[in-house]
Amino acid sequence: GAFDDVDDAEKSARIRVLVTLVCASRSLNPSTLWMGADVDKDLVHLVVGALHPVLYFTKEGDVRWHHSSFHDFVTTTYRPALFEHHRRGLCSSSMSAHCSMLRCEVPNVLAF
């Protein structure tokens, strides 16, 4: 799977890809996704490829999930990562042009 046989740093990077995508609550261009997740651009393609039953590239080249249950699974499973992503503001100063696309749209992400 996408998270098997990887060290903690790699697993964390892959989770950031999922959290960034789900937090945006919309399809994202791979460039926006890798910058928002603060990962290498090749990792986005690796994660989407490894999770092809639930993630895909649209004909426009954006990353999207097949079914809303994936969104629900990620928001439930990775709540601490969502919280951290929200706390960081979802944007680094180097990607201010993409910030509007990366505001967290997950309702009640901070409700515990």
DRENPAVEX-477993 format. One record per residue (C-alpha): residue in three letters; x, y negated, z negated. Coordinates in steps of 0.02 Angstrom, whole numbers. Example, Ala and Ser with C-alpha at 12.3 -4.5 7.8 and 13.67 -1.06 7.14 Angstrom:
// residues 2
+------+--------+--------+--------+
| type |      u |      v |      w |
+------+--------+--------+--------+
|  ALA |    615 |    225 |   -390 |
|  SER |    684 |     53 |   -357 |
+------+--------+--------+--------+
//
This chain:
// residues 112
+------+--------+--------+--------+
| type |      u |      v |      w |
+------+--------+--------+--------+
|  GLY |      0 |      0 |      0 |
|  ALA |     46 |   -184 |      4 |
|  PHE |    103 |   -183 |   -177 |
|  ASP |    182 |    -11 |   -192 |
|  ASP |    368 |     13 |   -213 |
|  VAL |    412 |   -172 |   -228 |
|  ASP |    499 |   -263 |   -371 |
|  ASP |    408 |   -387 |   -482 |
|  ALA |    466 |   -541 |   -385 |
|  GLU |    404 |   -467 |   -220 |
|  LYS |    239 |   -415 |   -298 |
|  SER |    216 |   -590 |   -367 |
|  ALA |    249 |   -666 |   -195 |
|  ARG |    121 |   -550 |   -115 |
|  ILE |     -8 |   -593 |   -248 |
|  ARG |     23 |   -779 |   -212 |
|  VAL |    -21 |   -748 |    -30 |
|  LEU |   -188 |   -670 |    -81 |
|  VAL |   -225 |   -801 |   -211 |
|  THR |   -187 |   -945 |    -92 |
|  LEU |   -301 |   -872 |     40 |
|  VAL |   -443 |   -834 |    -78 |
|  CYS |   -428 |   -998 |   -172 |
|  ALA |   -450 |  -1094 |     -9 |
|  SER |   -611 |   -995 |     20 |
|  ARG |   -588 |  -1007 |    208 |
|  SER |   -479 |   -945 |    348 |
|  LEU |   -304 |  -1017 |    343 |
|  ASN |   -171 |  -1040 |    474 |
|  PRO |    -22 |   -930 |    430 |
|  SER |     91 |  -1085 |    416 |
|  THR |    -25 |  -1164 |    289 |
|  LEU |    -38 |  -1000 |    197 |
|  TRP |    149 |   -967 |    181 |
|  MET |    184 |  -1147 |    129 |
|  GLY |     41 |  -1146 |      3 |
|  ALA |     96 |   -979 |    -68 |
|  ASP |    278 |  -1035 |    -68 |
|  VAL |    335 |   -877 |     21 |
|  ASP |    433 |   -833 |    177 |
|  LYS |    324 |   -843 |    332 |
|  ASP |    359 |   -661 |    376 |
|  LEU |    283 |   -606 |    211 |
|  VAL |    111 |   -671 |    265 |
|  HIS |    116 |   -557 |    418 |
|  LEU |    178 |   -412 |    312 |
|  VAL |     37 |   -433 |    185 |
|  VAL |    -97 |   -449 |    318 |
|  GLY |    -28 |   -297 |    409 |
|  ALA |    -20 |   -194 |    250 |
|  LEU |   -197 |   -246 |    202 |
|  HIS |   -271 |   -231 |    377 |
|  PRO |   -426 |   -140 |    313 |
|  VAL |   -475 |   -300 |    220 |
|  LEU |   -376 |   -441 |    303 |
|  TYR |   -357 |   -488 |    485 |
|  PHE |   -300 |   -624 |    603 |
|  THR |   -443 |   -714 |    691 |
|  LYS |   -433 |   -745 |    878 |
|  GLU |   -374 |   -921 |    832 |
|  GLY |   -231 |   -843 |    733 |
|  ASP |   -297 |   -884 |    559 |
|  VAL |   -296 |   -760 |    416 |
|  ARG |   -468 |   -705 |    354 |
|  TRP |   -544 |   -564 |    252 |
|  HIS |   -671 |   -443 |    327 |
|  HIS |   -797 |   -440 |    185 |
|  SER |   -844 |   -554 |     41 |
|  SER |   -812 |   -413 |    -84 |
|  PHE |   -625 |   -438 |    -53 |
|  HIS |   -641 |   -619 |   -111 |
|  ASP |   -732 |   -558 |   -267 |
|  PHE |   -602 |   -423 |   -299 |
|  VAL |   -455 |   -545 |   -289 |
|  THR |   -539 |   -676 |   -399 |
|  THR |   -576 |   -544 |   -531 |
|  THR |   -413 |   -446 |   -522 |
|  TYR |   -294 |   -592 |   -509 |
|  ARG |   -380 |   -721 |   -622 |
|  PRO |   -216 |   -767 |   -712 |
|  ALA |   -132 |   -797 |   -544 |
|  LEU |   -280 |   -903 |   -487 |
|  PHE |   -267 |  -1004 |   -647 |
|  GLU |    -80 |  -1032 |   -619 |
|  HIS |   -108 |  -1079 |   -438 |
|  HIS |   -240 |  -1205 |   -490 |
|  ARG |   -126 |  -1273 |   -627 |
|  ARG |     14 |  -1301 |   -502 |
|  GLY |   -106 |  -1405 |   -398 |
|  LEU |    -93 |  -1283 |   -252 |
|  CYS |     24 |  -1399 |   -160 |
|  SER |    206 |  -1441 |   -161 |
|  SER |    262 |  -1615 |   -114 |
|  SER |    336 |  -1547 |     48 |
|  MET |    166 |  -1495 |    113 |
|  SER |     55 |  -1644 |     72 |
|  ALA |    -21 |  -1639 |    247 |
|  HIS |    -95 |  -1469 |    206 |
|  CYS |   -157 |  -1509 |     31 |
|  SER |   -337 |  -1542 |     79 |
|  MET |   -347 |  -1365 |    149 |
|  LEU |   -281 |  -1290 |    -12 |
|  ARG |   -392 |  -1363 |   -146 |
|  CYS |   -459 |  -1221 |   -248 |
|  GLU |   -638 |  -1187 |   -197 |
|  VAL |   -664 |  -1037 |   -310 |
|  PRO |   -809 |  -1079 |   -427 |
|  ASN |   -773 |  -1058 |   -611 |
|  VAL |   -592 |  -1009 |   -579 |
|  LEU |   -546 |  -1079 |   -749 |
|  ALA |   -694 |  -1008 |   -844 |
|  PHE |   -640 |   -875 |   -967 |
+------+--------+--------+--------+
//
